[in-house]
């Protein structure tokens, strides 16, 4: 765990005691801070109470006088534009912060290190994990945290020369005020989380605060796939000089056919960004290139879960809207596409440019009938309804060299607890069908 004298003798309220919240409580108490913790779940409060720590107490921060506190630490999931804690903290003149801001405040007491902070609408997790993998492969001490993996405060501090690689959502950036990242990264921008912001412009402004927190001489890396990101790169270069601003060119990075877990145009850009970060960290090509081939990818993000009869099975359950499914469809030339679930919209417009890659579609869940209606004039469609039926039908119909892909373009909540449970079910169904000897690669649906 990270412990810092920066927090000693100070007083914090912590609202939300999930993984990052509980890690925050532990760090603050170990650092000598007084903590008032709260969570609506009784079992979470019981965890704090069971410690019987003299500097810890339980109280809803909305029910106490917050004046004099040094910060109210909230979960990124708390909607600051609607939750009353925002007004309560503002009235008490107490900053609303998150665990990433606490990490930023603790940095001065840590051994010399560098921070890579990665944001964007899509591709954050893959790029963060890939940079982490590159550093590990080069024997560079590294920790990964933020919106991925373990809470950063709960991990052991790195020795001198280490690198902290952080994936940051816009929500986490909103709660961070002093993180001067040595390398700040924006992959892309498209409308998202608009229920939390004043339109797309508000969302973009949140992302760009990551660069406003940087200091002179620190580097900024940008993707090249959309006009708004390129505009941000130009603005950044005009302000600080082109020497410290880097826009990647994925076309210059060769060898993608040898990286099994990094297929598709979107992953080529993710890889190009990771390579640029590695270069800025001082890694040479002999260090970063082998890591592209050995990278295993992330669960539920174009995850290769098996191969049977010459057919590859890919779990892209994390694709919960058409915009995130579209790059997956672009990644392979012949796809048996399983889609559907709880829809977030009424169309598949972002996916339409890639339908030439779809050998057949298999619709499931609540969105199934509507998606089938949209796709039937364009590609062969099976109205499968249930995931198990869709996998069996796709497995039987696929020919050697083709791909059966779950990329739902929908939320999971009509049939599954979350996208992880849906992806796990897909993986289990594939394994079970292979074990029972279900036909694959026959080109015949049954």
N, C-alpha and C positions, 0 to 999 in steps of 0.2 A: 504494500500500500504506500501511496505517496503521503508523506507527512511534512508539514512546513511550519516554521516559526511565523510565517505571514499571518496565520490564523490564531495564534496564541492570544488568549485573553479577550477575543472578540466574541460577538453574539450573533448567531444566525438562526433564522427559521427555515426549516426544510419541509416543503409541501410536496408529498408524493414519495412513497417509500418502496418503489420497485427497485430494480437492480442498481441503477445509477443513483437513486435517492438514498438507498441504504449504504452504498459505497461512500457517498458524500458524508453521511452521518459519521461513519467510521473514521474517515480522514479527519474531519473537523474535531471529533472528540480526542483522537490520538494526538492532534496538534495543540490541544489545550483550549479549544473554543467551547463556549456554552451553546448547546443546540436545543432548540424547541422544535420537535418533529411532529408531523401529522400525516395521516393517510386515512381515507374513508374506510379502508378495510381493517377490521379489527385484528386480523392475524398479523398484519404488517405492524400495527402499533404494538402488538404484544412482543414482537421481536425486539423493539427498542426498550420496552419496559423490562424485559427479562434480563437486560444487561445491567440494570440497577446502577447505572453510571452516575456519579455525583454531578456531572455537568450536563446531563440530558434530562429533559422533561417532555411531556406530551401535552400539546394544546393546539387547537386549530388556529392558525395565524390570523384568521378572520375574526376571531373572538378575543384577541389580546391587543394591547397597545404596542405597536411596532416601533414607536419612536425610540431611537437609540440603538436599534439593531444595525449591524454592519451589512446585512444582506438578507434577502428572502430568496432562497434557492428553490426553484420550481422545476418540475419535469418539463421537457420540451413538448410533451403532449398537452399541457395546459394551454387552452386558447386565450392568449393575452388580450385579444380584442373583445372577449366576452366574459372572461372569468373575473369575479369581483376582487380577486387578490391584486390585480393590476392597479385598480383605483386605491385600494387600501395601502399598498406600498408607496404609491405616488403621494398620497396624503401625508404619510409618515416621513416622506423624503428619504426612503430606503431603497437602494437599487434592487431591481429584480434581476437575478443572475441564474446561471446554470452551472453544472459541474465543469464545463469547459472553461468558463471564466475563473473558477477556483483553480483549475490547472494553470491558467495563464498567470494568476497571482502567485502560484507556488514556484514558477519557473526559476526565479532568481535564486532560490535555495537549492536547486537541483544541480547535479554535475553538468558541465558544459554539454550542450546538445543542440540539435536543430529540430524544427517542427515543420512538417508538410501538412497543409490543411486543404482538403479536397471537397469541393461542392459542385453543384450542377443539378439539373432536373433528373437526368437519367445517367446511369453508368458509374455513379459514385462508389458503390460497394465493390464492383469489379476492379475499378482502377485503384482503389485504396488497397485491396487485397493483393493486387499484382505488384504494386510498389513495395508492400511489405515482403512479398515473396522474393522480389529482386534483392532487397537488402539482406534478407536471410541467406539467400544463395551466395551472396558476396561476403558473408560472415561479418556484416555490419550490424552492430547491436541495434535492435529495433523493437518498438512496441506499436500495436495497432489498436485504435479505440475511437471514441466518439459515437457515431451512429452505427457502428459495426463492432462485433466482438465484445470483449469485456470492458466495463467502465474504466476509463483511463486512470481515475484516482485510485482504483482498487488494485492496480498493477504495480509491481516493484519498479522503483526508479531505475533508469538506465545508467550504466557507467559513462564516464566522460567519452564524448564522441558519438553517442547514440543518436537515433532518429525516432521521433514520435510521429507516426503517420495517422492523421485524424480524418475520418469522413464526417462532414458537417452538413446537417440539414439546415434549411432556412430557419427553422424553429430554434435550433441550437445557436445559430449566429445571432438571432434576436436577443438571446440571453448572454451574449458575450461582448465585452467592451474593450478588453486589453490584450487580445491574442495577436501578437505581432509575428505572424508565421514567416519563417525564413523562405518558404516557397508556398504561395497561395495559388490555388488552381480552380478554374471554372471550366467545366466540361462543355456544358450546353445550357440553353434556357428555352423553356416552353411553358405555356400556362399550366399552373398546378397550385393546389392549396389555396384557391382564390377565396374560399370561405374565411381565411385568416388574414387576408390582405385587402388593401384598397385597390382592387384590380390587378392586372398583370404588372403594371408599373410598380406597385407596392411590393410585389413578390420579387421583382428584379432588384429593387433598391435593397431589399433584405440580403440577397445574395452578394451584392457588390460591397456591402459593409466589410466583408472579409478582407478586401483590398484596402479599404480606408484605414483599417487597423494596422497596416504594415508600416514599417519604417524605411527610411532611405537606404538603398542598397539591397533591399530584399526583392526576391524574384516573383514574378507573376506569370502563370502559364495558362493559355486559353486554347480551347478547342476551336475548330473552324467550320462546324457543321450548320450554324444558323446565324442569321444576320445580327440578332441582338447580342450574341456573344462576341462577334467580330467588332461590333460597335463599342462594346465595353473594352475590348483590347485596344482599340484605337484611342479611346479616351484615356486609358491608363498609360499608354505610351506617350501621349502628348503631355501628360502630367509629370511623369518620372523619367522619361527617356527610354528609347528603344532597347538600350543595352540590358535592361532588367525586365523586359516584357517579351514573352515568347509565344507565338502562335504556331501550333504544330501543323505539319503537312503530312498526313497519313500516307500519301502516295509515295513518299520517299522511304517508307519503311517496308522492306521486302521480307519474304519468307513466311507469310501468314499461313500458307498451306501446311506448314509444319507445326502449327500451334493448335492442337485439337480443341482446347477449351476457349479459344479466342477467335471463333469464326464470325463472319459477317462484317459489313462496313462499319457498324457502330463499334465493334470490338477492335477493329483496326485503329480507329481513332483513340479508343481507350488505351490501346497498347502504345500508340505514338506519344500520348500524354505521359504514360508511365516511363517510357524511354527518356523523354525530355527531363522528367524529374530525376531519374537515375543519373543522367548526365550532369545535372546541376549539383547532385550529391557527390559527384566525383567518381562514379562507377564508369568503367570503360566497356566497350562492346563485348569483350570476352567475358565480362561479368554479367551483363544484363541479357544478352541474346539467349544463352541456354535457359534462362528462367522463363522466357516466353513459351518455350516448348514444354517445360516441366510443370507449368502452372496448371493446377487442377480445377480452377474455377470455383464458384460458390454454389451451394445447394439451391435449387429452384430457380437458378438464373442460367438458362441454356445449359443445364447440367446433363452430361452424358450418363445415362443410367444403365445402359446395356446395349448389346448388339446380338441379334439372333437371325440366322438365315440371311445374312448380308444386309439386314435392316438395322439402322441405328435408332435408338430411342432417346429422346431429349425431353427433359423436364424443365419447362420454362414457366412454372406456376406463378412466379413472381410477377409475370406480365398481367397486371390487373386492369389494363385499359388498352384500347386499340393502339395508342401511340407507343406503348412499350412492347406490344406484340409485333408491330411493323418491322423493326430491325431483325427480329428472329426469323420472320418470313424471308427476309432478304439474305439470310445466312446460308441457306441450302437450296440447291436447284430443284429438288423434287420432294415435296413435303406432304404427308398425310396429317392434316392440321386438326387437332381436337380443340374446340373452343366453346365458350359459354360459361354460364354461372349467373351471378347477380350483376346485371349490366349497370355501368356508370353513365351510359348515354344510349342513344337510339340508332347509332350508325357505326360503320366500320371504315369510315372514309380514309383514315391513315393507312389502313392495310391494303386498300384497293390497288395501289401501284405495284404490289408484289404478288398479286394473285397468279401471275404466270408461273410462279414457283410452287403453286398448290396443286398437287395431283388429285386430292379430294379433301373435303371438309366433313367433320363429324361433330354435330352440334349437341350440346348437353345443357342441362339446367334450365333455369328460368328464362334466360336469354335465347335458348335454343330455337324456338319457333321463329322469332324475329330474325335471328342471324341466318337461319336456313332460308327464309324468305328473301333476304338481301343477297345471298350467295348463289341460290339455285340458278339464276340466269347466267352465272359467270363460271362456276366450277361444279363438278359432281359433288352432291351433298348427301350424307346419311344423317337422318334425324335419330340420333342414338339415345338421347335423354340422359342415360347414366354413364358415368366415366368408365366403369368396367366393360360395358357393351361397346363403347367407342374404341377402347384400346384393343379389344378382341377383333372388332371389325377392321380396324386400321392395320393390325398385325397381319391379318389374313390377306388383305388387299395389297399391301406394300410389296414391291419388287426389290430384289437385291440392288443396293446402292441408293435406295430411297430412305427417307427419314420419317418416323412417326413422332410427332411433336405435340406435347401439351403446352399450348400458349394461349390461355383462355380469353384474354382481352376483357376480363370481367373479375369482379370480386368473387370471393368463394362462399359467401355466407348463406347462400341458398341451400347448399349441400354439405359444406365443410366448415370447421371452426375458424380456419384461417388459411392463407395460401400455403403455409408450410404443411398443414394436414392434407391439403389437396395434392401437393407434390409428393408427399410421402405415400399417399394412396396410389398415385400413378406408378411410383417406383415399385411398390409391393405388387400391384396388379401385373406389371410387366414380368417381374420375377416369378410370380405364380404361374403365369401362362407359359413362360419358357420352361419351367419345371415340369408342367403337365404335358409338354410336347405340343403345344398349340402350333398350328402351321404358320410359318412366316415366310415371306418372300415368294409366295405362290402367285401373287397377282390376282387371287380370287377371293372376293368377299363372301362371307357366309352369314 
